[in-house]
């Protein structure tokens, strides 16, 4: 995890991220997505991308259909978490 991110995320947020990433890599059907407060943060989103969707970091990820399903749900949850589209987007 990047140094800057460690300072901006409380330990509960880190646990949520770690749990979500482990579940995703294990191809669990019912993912425990991080809460909206975490998902709304750019740094948090970048960490998820880096750990789960960047082919340089995870060259042999889950099956493509699973990736698409998880990414679709993740995107919906991020969009739902945004409170002020003018400021947060």
Gaussian input, Z-matrix of N, CA and C with variables (Angstrom, degrees):
# hf/3-21g

backbone

0 1
 N
 C     1     B1
 C     2     B2     1     A1
 N     3     B3     2     A2     1     D1
 C     4     B4     3     A3     2     D2
 C     5     B5     4     A4     3     D3
 N     6     B6     5     A5     4     D4
 C     7     B7     6     A6     5     D5
 C     8     B8     7     A7     6     D6
 N     9     B9     8     A8     7     D7
 C    10    B10     9     A9     8     D8
 C    11    B11    10    A10     9     D9
 N    12    B12    11    A11    10    D10
 C    13    B13    12    A12    11    D11
 C    14    B14    13    A13    12    D12
 N    15    B15    14    A14    13    D13
 C    16    B16    15    A15    14    D14
 C    17    B17    16    A16    15    D15
 N    18    B18    17    A17    16    D16
 C    19    B19    18    A18    17    D17
 C    20    B20    19    A19    18    D18
 N    21    B21    20    A20    19    D19
 C    22    B22    21    A21    20    D20
 C    23    B23    22    A22    21    D21
 N    24    B24    23    A23    22    D22
 C    25    B25    24    A24    23    D23
 C    26    B26    25    A25    24    D24
 N    27    B27    26    A26    25    D25
 C    28    B28    27    A27    26    D26
 C    29    B29    28    A28    27    D27
 N    30    B30    29    A29    28    D28
 C    31    B31    30    A30    29    D29
 C    32    B32    31    A31    30    D30
 N    33    B33    32    A32    31    D31
 C    34    B34    33    A33    32    D32
 C    35    B35    34    A34    33    D33
 N    36    B36    35    A35    34    D34
 C    37    B37    36    A36    35    D35
 C    38    B38    37    A37    36    D36
 N    39    B39    38    A38    37    D37
 C    40    B40    39    A39    38    D38
 C    41    B41    40    A40    39    D39
 N    42    B42    41    A41    40    D40
 C    43    B43    42    A42    41    D41
 C    44    B44    43    A43    42    D42
 N    45    B45    44    A44    43    D43
 C    46    B46    45    A45    44    D44
 C    47    B47    46    A46    45    D45
 N    48    B48    47    A47    46    D46
 C    49    B49    48    A48    47    D47
 C    50    B50    49    A49    48    D48
 N    51    B51    50    A50    49    D49
 C    52    B52    51    A51    50    D50
 C    53    B53    52    A52    51    D51
 N    54    B54    53    A53    52    D52
 C    55    B55    54    A54    53    D53
 C    56    B56    55    A55    54    D54
 N    57    B57    56    A56    55    D55
 C    58    B58    57    A57    56    D56
 C    59    B59    58    A58    57    D57
 N    60    B60    59    A59    58    D58
 C    61    B61    60    A60    59    D59
 C    62    B62    61    A61    60    D60
 N    63    B63    62    A62    61    D61
 C    64    B64    63    A63    62    D62
 C    65    B65    64    A64    63    D63
 N    66    B66    65    A65    64    D64
 C    67    B67    66    A66    65    D65
 C    68    B68    67    A67    66    D66
 N    69    B69    68    A68    67    D67
 C    70    B70    69    A69    68    D68
 C    71    B71    70    A70    69    D69
 N    72    B72    71    A71    70    D70
 C    73    B73    72    A72    71    D71
 C    74    B74    73    A73    72    D72
 N    75    B75    74    A74    73    D73
 C    76    B76    75    A75    74    D74
 C    77    B77    76    A76    75    D75
 N    78    B78    77    A77    76    D76
 C    79    B79    78    A78    77    D77
 C    80    B80    79    A79    78    D78
 N    81    B81    80    A80    79    D79
 C    82    B82    81    A81    80    D80
 C    83    B83    82    A82    81    D81
 N    84    B84    83    A83    82    D82
 C    85    B85    84    A84    83    D83
 C    86    B86    85    A85    84    D84
 N    87    B87    86    A86    85    D85
 C    88    B88    87    A87    86    D86
 C    89    B89    88    A88    87    D87
 N    90    B90    89    A89    88    D88
 C    91    B91    90    A90    89    D89
 C    92    B92    91    A91    90    D90
 N    93    B93    92    A92    91    D91
 C    94    B94    93    A93    92    D92
 C    95    B95    94    A94    93    D93
 N    96    B96    95    A95    94    D94
 C    97    B97    96    A96    95    D95
 C    98    B98    97    A97    96    D96
 N    99    B99    98    A98    97    D97
 C   100   B100    99    A99    98    D98
 C   101   B101   100   A100    99    D99
 N   102   B102   101   A101   100   D100
 C   103   B103   102   A102   101   D101
 C   104   B104   103   A103   102   D102
 N   105   B105   104   A104   103   D103
 C   106   B106   105   A105   104   D104
 C   107   B107   106   A106   105   D105
 N   108   B108   107   A107   106   D106
 C   109   B109   108   A108   107   D107
 C   110   B110   109   A109   108   D108
 N   111   B111   110   A110   109   D109
 C   112   B112   111   A111   110   D110
 C   113   B113   112   A112   111   D111
 N   114   B114   113   A113   112   D112
 C   115   B115   114   A114   113   D113
 C   116   B116   115   A115   114   D114
 N   117   B117   116   A116   115   D115
 C   118   B118   117   A117   116   D116
 C   119   B119   118   A118   117   D117
 N   120   B120   119   A119   118   D118
 C   121   B121   120   A120   119   D119
 C   122   B122   121   A121   120   D120
 N   123   B123   122   A122   121   D121
 C   124   B124   123   A123   122   D122
 C   125   B125   124   A124   123   D123
 N   126   B126   125   A125   124   D124
 C   127   B127   126   A126   125   D125
 C   128   B128   127   A127   126   D126
 N   129   B129   128   A128   127   D127
 C   130   B130   129   A129   128   D128
 C   131   B131   130   A130   129   D129
 N   132   B132   131   A131   130   D130
 C   133   B133   132   A132   131   D131
 C   134   B134   133   A133   132   D132
 N   135   B135   134   A134   133   D133
 C   136   B136   135   A135   134   D134
 C   137   B137   136   A136   135   D135
 N   138   B138   137   A137   136   D136
 C   139   B139   138   A138   137   D137
 C   140   B140   139   A139   138   D138
 N   141   B141   140   A140   139   D139
 C   142   B142   141   A141   140   D140
 C   143   B143   142   A142   141   D141
 N   144   B144   143   A143   142   D142
 C   145   B145   144   A144   143   D143
 C   146   B146   145   A145   144   D144
 N   147   B147   146   A146   145   D145
 C   148   B148   147   A147   146   D146
 C   149   B149   148   A148   147   D147
 N   150   B150   149   A149   148   D148
 C   151   B151   150   A150   149   D149
 C   152   B152   151   A151   150   D150
 N   153   B153   152   A152   151   D151
 C   154   B154   153   A153   152   D152
 C   155   B155   154   A154   153   D153
 N   156   B156   155   A155   154   D154
 C   157   B157   156   A156   155   D155
 C   158   B158   157   A157   156   D156
 N   159   B159   158   A158   157   D157
 C   160   B160   159   A159   158   D158
 C   161   B161   160   A160   159   D159
 N   162   B162   161   A161   160   D160
 C   163   B163   162   A162   161   D161
 C   164   B164   163   A163   162   D162
 N   165   B165   164   A164   163   D163
 C   166   B166   165   A165   164   D164
 C   167   B167   166   A166   165   D165
 N   168   B168   167   A167   166   D166
 C   169   B169   168   A168   167   D167
 C   170   B170   169   A169   168   D168
 N   171   B171   170   A170   169   D169
 C   172   B172   171   A171   170   D170
 C   173   B173   172   A172   171   D171
 N   174   B174   173   A173   172   D172
 C   175   B175   174   A174   173   D173
 C   176   B176   175   A175   174   D174
 N   177   B177   176   A176   175   D175
 C   178   B178   177   A177   176   D176
 C   179   B179   178   A178   177   D177
 N   180   B180   179   A179   178   D178
 C   181   B181   180   A180   179   D179
 C   182   B182   181   A181   180   D180
 N   183   B183   182   A182   181   D181
 C   184   B184   183   A183   182   D182
 C   185   B185   184   A184   183   D183
 N   186   B186   185   A185   184   D184
 C   187   B187   186   A186   185   D185
 C   188   B188   187   A187   186   D186
 N   189   B189   188   A188   187   D187
 C   190   B190   189   A189   188   D188
 C   191   B191   190   A190   189   D189
 N   192   B192   191   A191   190   D190
 C   193   B193   192   A192   191   D191
 C   194   B194   193   A193   192   D192
 N   195   B195   194   A194   193   D193
 C   196   B196   195   A195   194   D194
 C   197   B197   196   A196   195   D195
 N   198   B198   197   A197   196   D196
 C   199   B199   198   A198   197   D197
 C   200   B200   199   A199   198   D198
 N   201   B201   200   A200   199   D199
 C   202   B202   201   A201   200   D200
 C   203   B203   202   A202   201   D201
 N   204   B204   203   A203   202   D202
 C   205   B205   204   A204   203   D203
 C   206   B206   205   A205   204   D204
 N   207   B207   206   A206   205   D205
 C   208   B208   207   A207   206   D206
 C   209   B209   208   A208   207   D207
 N   210   B210   209   A209   208   D208
 C   211   B211   210   A210   209   D209
 C   212   B212   211   A211   210   D210
 N   213   B213   212   A212   211   D211
 C   214   B214   213   A213   212   D212
 C   215   B215   214   A214   213   D213
 N   216   B216   215   A215   214   D214
 C   217   B217   216   A216   215   D215
 C   218   B218   217   A217   216   D216
 N   219   B219   218   A218   217   D217
 C   220   B220   219   A219   218   D218
 C   221   B221   220   A220   219   D219
 N   222   B222   221   A221   220   D220
 C   223   B223   222   A222   221   D221
 C   224   B224   223   A223   222   D222
 N   225   B225   224   A224   223   D223
 C   226   B226   225   A225   224   D224
 C   227   B227   226   A226   225   D225
 N   228   B228   227   A227   226   D226
 C   229   B229   228   A228   227   D227
 C   230   B230   229   A229   228   D228
 N   231   B231   230   A230   229   D229
 C   232   B232   231   A231   230   D230
 C   233   B233   232   A232   231   D231
 N   234   B234   233   A233   232   D232
 C   235   B235   234   A234   233   D233
 C   236   B236   235   A235   234   D234
 N   237   B237   236   A236   235   D235
 C   238   B238   237   A237   236   D236
 C   239   B239   238   A238   237   D237
 N   240   B240   239   A239   238   D238
 C   241   B241   240   A240   239   D239
 C   242   B242   241   A241   240   D240
 N   243   B243   242   A242   241   D241
 C   244   B244   243   A243   242   D242
 C   245   B245   244   A244   243   D243
 N   246   B246   245   A245   244   D244
 C   247   B247   246   A246   245   D245
 C   248   B248   247   A247   246   D246
 N   249   B249   248   A248   247   D247
 C   250   B250   249   A249   248   D248
 C   251   B251   250   A250   249   D249
 N   252   B252   251   A251   250   D250
 C   253   B253   252   A252   251   D251
 C   254   B254   253   A253   252   D252
 N   255   B255   254   A254   253   D253
 C   256   B256   255   A255   254   D254
 C   257   B257   256   A256   255   D255
 N   258   B258   257   A257   256   D256
 C   259   B259   258   A258   257   D257
 C   260   B260   259   A259   258   D258
 N   261   B261   260   A260   259   D259
 C   262   B262   261   A261   260   D260
 C   263   B263   262   A262   261   D261
 N   264   B264   263   A263   262   D262
 C   265   B265   264   A264   263   D263
 C   266   B266   265   A265   264   D264

   B1=1.4354
   B2=1.5157
   B3=1.3166
   B4=1.4476
   B5=1.5208
   B6=1.3458
   B7=1.4606
   B8=1.5161
   B9=1.3233
   B10=1.4542
   B11=1.5137
   B12=1.3013
   B13=1.4489
   B14=1.5174
   B15=1.3064
   B16=1.4575
   B17=1.5221
   B18=1.3123
   B19=1.4564
   B20=1.5196
   B21=1.3210
   B22=1.4543
   B23=1.5163
   B24=1.3198
   B25=1.4480
   B26=1.5255
   B27=1.3336
   B28=1.4638
   B29=1.5204
   B30=1.3230
   B31=1.4612
   B32=1.5278
   B33=1.3317
   B34=1.4620
   B35=1.5185
   B36=1.3139
   B37=1.4605
   B38=1.5191
   B39=1.3114
   B40=1.4643
   B41=1.5287
   B42=1.3219
   B43=1.4755
   B44=1.5254
   B45=1.3313
   B46=1.4674
   B47=1.5243
   B48=1.3217
   B49=1.4581
   B50=1.5253
   B51=1.3158
   B52=1.4690
   B53=1.5200
   B54=1.3220
   B55=1.4693
   B56=1.5337
   B57=1.3325
   B58=1.4569
   B59=1.5314
   B60=1.3267
   B61=1.4626
   B62=1.5287
   B63=1.3262
   B64=1.4727
   B65=1.5299
   B66=1.3254
   B67=1.4587
   B68=1.5253
   B69=1.3128
   B70=1.4661
   B71=1.5252
   B72=1.3126
   B73=1.4595
   B74=1.5291
   B75=1.3355
   B76=1.4633
   B77=1.5265
   B78=1.3319
   B79=1.4618
   B80=1.5376
   B81=1.3091
   B82=1.4591
   B83=1.5165
   B84=1.3144
   B85=1.4590
   B86=1.5248
   B87=1.3091
   B88=1.4646
   B89=1.5205
   B90=1.3186
   B91=1.4554
   B92=1.5291
   B93=1.3131
   B94=1.4577
   B95=1.5269
   B96=1.3285
   B97=1.4638
   B98=1.5262
   B99=1.3296
   B100=1.4637
   B101=1.5286
   B102=1.3197
   B103=1.4644
   B104=1.5277
   B105=1.3222
   B106=1.4602
   B107=1.5098
   B108=1.3188
   B109=1.4689
   B110=1.5257
   B111=1.3122
   B112=1.4703
   B113=1.5218
   B114=1.3213
   B115=1.4625
   B116=1.5190
   B117=1.3061
   B118=1.4598
   B119=1.5317
   B120=1.3026
   B121=1.4675
   B122=1.5336
   B123=1.3224
   B124=1.4660
   B125=1.5248
   B126=1.3161
   B127=1.4622
   B128=1.5282
   B129=1.2978
   B130=1.4634
   B131=1.5329
   B132=1.3176
   B133=1.4648
   B134=1.5217
   B135=1.3150
   B136=1.4661
   B137=1.5290
   B138=1.3092
   B139=1.4640
   B140=1.5295
   B141=1.3257
   B142=1.4684
   B143=1.5190
   B144=1.3292
   B145=1.4602
   B146=1.5205
   B147=1.3138
   B148=1.4630
   B149=1.5329
   B150=1.3092
   B151=1.4611
   B152=1.5229
   B153=1.3372
   B154=1.4641
   B155=1.5222
   B156=1.3026
   B157=1.4580
   B158=1.5249
   B159=1.3163
   B160=1.4593
   B161=1.5317
   B162=1.3234
   B163=1.4702
   B164=1.5271
   B165=1.3174
   B166=1.4635
   B167=1.5262
   B168=1.3198
   B169=1.4621
   B170=1.5286
   B171=1.3164
   B172=1.4634
   B173=1.5291
   B174=1.3393
   B175=1.4707
   B176=1.5337
   B177=1.3101
   B178=1.4719
   B179=1.5179
   B180=1.3037
   B181=1.4556
   B182=1.5231
   B183=1.3080
   B184=1.4704
   B185=1.5264
   B186=1.3285
   B187=1.4743
   B188=1.5355
   B189=1.3172
   B190=1.4673
   B191=1.5318
   B192=1.3291
   B193=1.4710
   B194=1.5215
   B195=1.3161
   B196=1.4583
   B197=1.5274
   B198=1.3347
   B199=1.4601
   B200=1.5252
   B201=1.3207
   B202=1.4578
   B203=1.5226
   B204=1.3202
   B205=1.4604
   B206=1.5265
   B207=1.3247
   B208=1.4653
   B209=1.5228
   B210=1.3209
   B211=1.4587
   B212=1.5273
   B213=1.3132
   B214=1.4666
   B215=1.5302
   B216=1.3212
   B217=1.4616
   B218=1.5277
   B219=1.3149
   B220=1.4562
   B221=1.5291
   B222=1.3157
   B223=1.4644
   B224=1.5225
   B225=1.3246
   B226=1.4652
   B227=1.5203
   B228=1.3197
   B229=1.4687
   B230=1.5274
   B231=1.3212
   B232=1.4667
   B233=1.5208
   B234=1.3272
   B235=1.4611
   B236=1.5286
   B237=1.3232
   B238=1.4665
   B239=1.5296
   B240=1.3150
   B241=1.4632
   B242=1.5223
   B243=1.3166
   B244=1.4640
   B245=1.5239
   B246=1.3244
   B247=1.4526
   B248=1.5220
   B249=1.3084
   B250=1.4570
   B251=1.5203
   B252=1.3247
   B253=1.4708
   B254=1.5187
   B255=1.3258
   B256=1.4640
   B257=1.5148
   B258=1.3236
   B259=1.4602
   B260=1.5199
   B261=1.3236
   B262=1.4715
   B263=1.5147
   B264=1.2976
   B265=1.4636
   B266=1.4970
   A1=108.56
   A2=117.64
   A3=122.01
   A4=109.87
   A5=115.46
   A6=120.18
   A7=111.66
   A8=117.48
   A9=121.12
   A10=112.69
   A11=116.51
   A12=119.76
   A13=111.42
   A14=116.85
   A15=120.24
   A16=110.45
   A17=116.92
   A18=120.31
   A19=112.79
   A20=118.54
   A21=120.52
   A22=113.09
   A23=119.05
   A24=121.43
   A25=110.77
   A26=116.89
   A27=118.19
   A28=110.47
   A29=116.13
   A30=119.76
   A31=112.57
   A32=118.31
   A33=120.97
   A34=111.46
   A35=116.32
   A36=120.91
   A37=110.12
   A38=116.32
   A39=120.28
   A40=110.54
   A41=116.45
   A42=119.72
   A43=110.93
   A44=116.00
   A45=119.43
   A46=110.49
   A47=116.14
   A48=120.96
   A49=111.02
   A50=116.59
   A51=120.25
   A52=111.24
   A53=116.58
   A54=120.96
   A55=110.36
   A56=116.52
   A57=121.14
   A58=110.96
   A59=117.11
   A60=120.76
   A61=111.65
   A62=117.27
   A63=120.06
   A64=110.95
   A65=116.50
   A66=120.30
   A67=111.08
   A68=116.40
   A69=121.02
   A70=110.47
   A71=117.36
   A72=121.45
   A73=110.86
   A74=116.86
   A75=121.43
   A76=112.31
   A77=116.94
   A78=124.93
   A79=110.86
   A80=115.88
   A81=120.13
   A82=109.29
   A83=116.10
   A84=120.52
   A85=112.80
   A86=117.81
   A87=121.69
   A88=109.44
   A89=115.09
   A90=120.48
   A91=110.39
   A92=115.70
   A93=122.75
   A94=107.05
   A95=116.41
   A96=121.73
   A97=110.44
   A98=117.07
   A99=120.42
   A100=110.46
   A101=116.33
   A102=119.29
   A103=111.19
   A104=114.70
   A105=121.57
   A106=114.27
   A107=116.92
   A108=120.87
   A109=110.48
   A110=116.48
   A111=121.04
   A112=110.65
   A113=116.19
   A114=120.56
   A115=112.87
   A116=117.25
   A117=121.59
   A118=112.04
   A119=118.18
   A120=122.75
   A121=111.31
   A122=115.72
   A123=121.51
   A124=112.01
   A125=115.94
   A126=120.89
   A127=109.78
   A128=116.15
   A129=121.94
   A130=110.22
   A131=116.77
   A132=121.55
   A133=110.88
   A134=116.65
   A135=120.62
   A136=110.81
   A137=116.87
   A138=121.13
   A139=110.62
   A140=117.37
   A141=120.88
   A142=109.81
   A143=116.65
   A144=119.76
   A145=110.91
   A146=115.82
   A147=121.00
   A148=111.76
   A149=116.56
   A150=120.41
   A151=113.95
   A152=117.24
   A153=118.62
   A154=115.94
   A155=117.81
   A156=118.73
   A157=114.55
   A158=118.18
   A159=121.47
   A160=108.25
   A161=116.24
   A162=120.57
   A163=112.50
   A164=118.12
   A165=120.53
   A166=111.45
   A167=117.01
   A168=121.20
   A169=112.96
   A170=116.61
   A171=121.39
   A172=108.56
   A173=116.61
   A174=119.75
   A175=113.94
   A176=117.20
   A177=120.06
   A178=109.42
   A179=114.40
   A180=120.22
   A181=111.79
   A182=115.68
   A183=121.05
   A184=111.32
   A185=116.87
   A186=120.25
   A187=111.16
   A188=115.64
   A189=121.50
   A190=112.41
   A191=118.06
   A192=120.19
   A193=110.75
   A194=116.85
   A195=121.68
   A196=109.89
   A197=115.99
   A198=120.53
   A199=110.61
   A200=116.26
   A201=121.06
   A202=111.32
   A203=116.72
   A204=120.82
   A205=110.40
   A206=117.23
   A207=121.30
   A208=110.66
   A209=117.42
   A210=121.17
   A211=111.19
   A212=116.75
   A213=120.63
   A214=110.03
   A215=117.02
   A216=121.04
   A217=110.75
   A218=116.96
   A219=121.56
   A220=110.73
   A221=116.58
   A222=121.39
   A223=111.19
   A224=116.66
   A225=120.70
   A226=111.11
   A227=116.37
   A228=120.07
   A229=111.58
   A230=117.01
   A231=119.85
   A232=109.48
   A233=117.16
   A234=120.60
   A235=111.16
   A236=117.17
   A237=121.17
   A238=111.93
   A239=117.21
   A240=120.90
   A241=113.00
   A242=117.34
   A243=120.94
   A244=109.26
   A245=115.48
   A246=121.31
   A247=112.77
   A248=117.07
   A249=121.96
   A250=109.07
   A251=115.82
   A252=120.23
   A253=112.17
   A254=118.41
   A255=121.26
   A256=112.09
   A257=117.28
   A258=121.67
   A259=113.20
   A260=117.85
   A261=121.11
   A262=114.24
   A263=118.73
   A264=119.76
   A265=110.08
   D1=141.96
   D2=-177.85
   D3=-66.85
   D4=150.00
   D5=179.59
   D6=-58.49
   D7=-46.62
   D8=-178.35
   D9=-61.01
   D10=-34.69
   D11=-178.88
   D12=-72.25
   D13=-36.03
   D14=-179.96
   D15=-60.98
   D16=-31.52
   D17=-179.36
   D18=-80.86
   D19=-21.18
   D20=-175.77
   D21=-97.51
   D22=-12.76
   D23=-177.28
   D24=-111.34
   D25=128.39
   D26=173.24
   D27=-68.70
   D28=161.06
   D29=-175.78
   D30=-59.30
   D31=-32.00
   D32=177.67
   D33=-63.69
   D34=-39.56
   D35=178.18
   D36=-66.80
   D37=-39.35
   D38=178.21
   D39=-63.73
   D40=-42.33
   D41=178.50
   D42=-62.11
   D43=-40.78
   D44=178.09
   D45=-61.47
   D46=-44.00
   D47=-179.69
   D48=-64.55
   D49=-47.20
   D50=-179.63
   D51=-61.09
   D52=-43.39
   D53=179.92
   D54=-62.74
   D55=-47.83
   D56=179.57
   D57=-58.86
   D58=-45.00
   D59=-179.46
   D60=-64.37
   D61=-41.91
   D62=177.82
   D63=-62.34
   D64=-45.02
   D65=179.68
   D66=-61.55
   D67=-42.33
   D68=-179.57
   D69=-62.87
   D70=-47.81
   D71=-178.50
   D72=-64.69
   D73=-31.06
   D74=177.81
   D75=-82.92
   D76=0.45
   D77=178.42
   D78=56.66
   D79=46.29
   D80=175.37
   D81=-75.47
   D82=142.84
   D83=-175.81
   D84=-73.69
   D85=-37.32
   D86=-178.59
   D87=-108.01
   D88=92.09
   D89=-178.11
   D90=-76.21
   D91=141.28
   D92=175.49
   D93=-94.23
   D94=88.63
   D95=-176.27
   D96=-68.16
   D97=144.90
   D98=174.51
   D99=-61.05
   D100=157.52
   D101=-178.52
   D102=-72.12
   D103=165.22
   D104=-175.43
   D105=-60.30
   D106=-35.00
   D107=178.79
   D108=-57.84
   D109=-40.51
   D110=178.62
   D111=-74.15
   D112=-47.69
   D113=-175.54
   D114=-61.63
   D115=-25.11
   D116=-178.21
   D117=-71.14
   D118=-20.03
   D119=-175.10
   D120=-82.43
   D121=130.67
   D122=179.05
   D123=-56.97
   D124=-43.85
   D125=-176.91
   D126=-62.20
   D127=-39.86
   D128=179.25
   D129=-65.23
   D130=-44.49
   D131=178.41
   D132=-61.90
   D133=-41.04
   D134=179.04
   D135=-64.22
   D136=-37.98
   D137=178.69
   D138=-65.78
   D139=-41.99
   D140=177.31
   D141=-61.34
   D142=-47.00
   D143=179.04
   D144=-58.60
   D145=-48.48
   D146=-177.46
   D147=-59.71
   D148=-43.01
   D149=-174.94
   D150=-81.14
   D151=-28.03
   D152=-171.64
   D153=-117.79
   D154=-27.68
   D155=-171.95
   D156=-119.16
   D157=-11.26
   D158=177.96
   D159=-79.07
   D160=114.72
   D161=-175.79
   D162=-64.09
   D163=-20.05
   D164=176.61
   D165=-72.25
   D166=-29.79
   D167=-179.38
   D168=-94.04
   D169=-27.68
   D170=-178.84
   D171=-136.13
   D172=73.15
   D173=-173.08
   D174=-64.22
   D175=-28.60
   D176=179.79
   D177=-117.80
   D178=69.94
   D179=-178.44
   D180=-75.98
   D181=-175.71
   D182=177.75
   D183=-60.51
   D184=170.02
   D185=177.48
   D186=-56.19
   D187=148.14
   D188=-175.49
   D189=-56.53
   D190=-40.63
   D191=179.87
   D192=-62.69
   D193=-39.38
   D194=178.18
   D195=-65.69
   D196=-43.81
   D197=178.79
   D198=-58.98
   D199=-46.11
   D200=-178.84
   D201=-62.81
   D202=-43.84
   D203=-179.92
   D204=-62.64
   D205=-45.84
   D206=-179.78
   D207=-65.46
   D208=-42.31
   D209=-179.45
   D210=-65.56
   D211=-38.63
   D212=178.42
   D213=-62.86
   D214=-47.25
   D215=179.25
   D216=-64.46
   D217=-41.55
   D218=178.96
   D219=-61.26
   D220=-45.13
   D221=179.09
   D222=-61.10
   D223=-43.79
   D224=178.37
   D225=-61.33
   D226=-41.57
   D227=-179.75
   D228=-68.18
   D229=-37.09
   D230=176.36
   D231=-64.42
   D232=-46.24
   D233=179.27
   D234=-60.96
   D235=-41.18
   D236=179.38
   D237=-66.44
   D238=-27.29
   D239=-177.44
   D240=-78.90
   D241=-18.01
   D242=-176.92
   D243=-72.29
   D244=123.74
   D245=-178.56
   D246=-93.56
   D247=-36.17
   D248=-179.18
   D249=-132.42
   D250=101.32
   D251=-174.96
   D252=-63.86
   D253=-26.69
   D254=179.26
   D255=-68.95
   D256=-36.87
   D257=-176.09
   D258=-92.86
   D259=-35.81
   D260=-169.15
   D261=-95.36
   D262=-7.11
   D263=-178.08
   D264=-106.84

